[in-house]
């Protein structure tokens, strides 16, 4: 089940319990406590000190609180003495969590959401085990769970790293780089990227040794819409996309495949996405365009890195920071 849906349901359930407690049950508990205190005061005045204390402790009030309240009844401020009955289980384990769950739900739904990088498709920009933050407000305000945009704030730009729901399984979140926006003609021919007839400049950046797999790739520095980043190419990987892995995605007719690569015209309301690890990324070349309604937000910060379940091995503090 979608985690956003789980948070939404928890917020609704705990919110209902919180309202019942605040506007109804709590007042009844206060009235009950006041009645018990009056009966205890009568018992104490009648010399039944043990009974007075037992009346309060039998309702879950601690012995020390009961004795303090009874002593207070003998003082000048007896009319101000109160006792508090313990919360029932549904308040302690339900309503009391509303104040914690609601802020998390709102923060995660409308502003920032954390993700963990599970694959190497964005190496070297993002490594397996990077924990990142995604700004959900950058591309507009969307309704939680439904992911429907209700307020337009901005739209993905070429070069952005964004998170979206995989078109063929919306329970999975993917992260790629925006290559083409609506209306763009994107060509990836012989491992060189061209957008609207202009070849994107790259310069060699030596060899890249993957610290996790120890594989060696050719690194290049690419300047996409003013966003400079590194990309990787494998020397032995073919330039073309094998026909057998290309899905019959919506607007498939906008793409032309050849032995040298692929050329696509991005339809309105969609985006063309690719991983920085170009030969090790399943992306728009294989499964098509990213619909605007699937977009989650813009990735902007690495807040932790751990590629092993056995700390401190695998933890790298040098990974922390912005990558845009």
C-alpha positions, 0 to 999 in steps of 0.5 A: 500500500502507498505510504502516503495513503497510509499516512492519510488514513492514520491522520483521518483515524487519529484526527477523528479520535482526537476530536471525539476526545477534545469535544466530548470524552475529555469533558466527561472525564473532567466531570467524572473527576469532579464528582469523584473529588466531591465524594472523596471530600465528603468521605474525608470530612466523615473521617473515612480517610482510606475510603476517600483515597480509595475512591480516587485510586480505584479510577486510576489516579496514582496514590501520590496524586490522590493524597496531594488532592485530599491534602489540598482539600483541607487548605484555603484553596480547596475549591481550586483542587482538581484531579485528572483521570488517566486517558483511556487506551484509545486516547493514549494509542490513537488520539494522542498521535494525531499531533505527531502524524498530522504535521508529518503528513502535511510536511511530506505531502506538500513540501519535502519528502525523503527517498532512498536511492535503490539503484545505480541509474543516476551514478555518479550524481547519486549513488546507491544508498544516498538518502535524498530530499525532494521538494514537492512544492517546486512543481506545484501544489498537489492533492495528497494520495490523488497527486492532482495538481491544484496550484501551479507553481512551476514545471520541470526544466531540462537538467532537473533531477526529479522523482516520479511515479513509474508509469507502469507501476505507480506504487514505485518511485523513480528518479531520473534527470529531465532531458526533454520538456513538452514540445522538445525533439530529443535525439540520443544518437551514438551516445550523444544527446541532441535537443531541438537540433542542438547537440548538448556539449560534453567534455571527457572527464576521465574514467569513473570507478564505481566505489560499490561495484568497482566497474569502470566507465567513461565519464563526461561532463554534460551541460544541460540547460546550464546545469553541469553534471557528469554522465557515464557511458560503458565502452562495450554497451551498444548505442541502440536500444534493444527492440525487445525491451521497448514497451508499447507506451502512450505516444509510442508513435512519437519515437523512432528507433534505429541502430544508432539510438532513438529520437522522440518528440515529447508530447504535451503534458509529458517529459522525457527522462534519462539516468546519468548512468546512460548505459545502465538506466531503464528510462524514457528510451525504454518505457516512454514519457513521464506524465505530468500527473506522475511527478512527485517533486524535484530532488535537491539534497543528500542528507545521509548515505549508507549502502550497508545495513551494518553501520558504520560500514557503508556510511559516507558523510562526504556525500551529504550536501546539495547536488544541483 
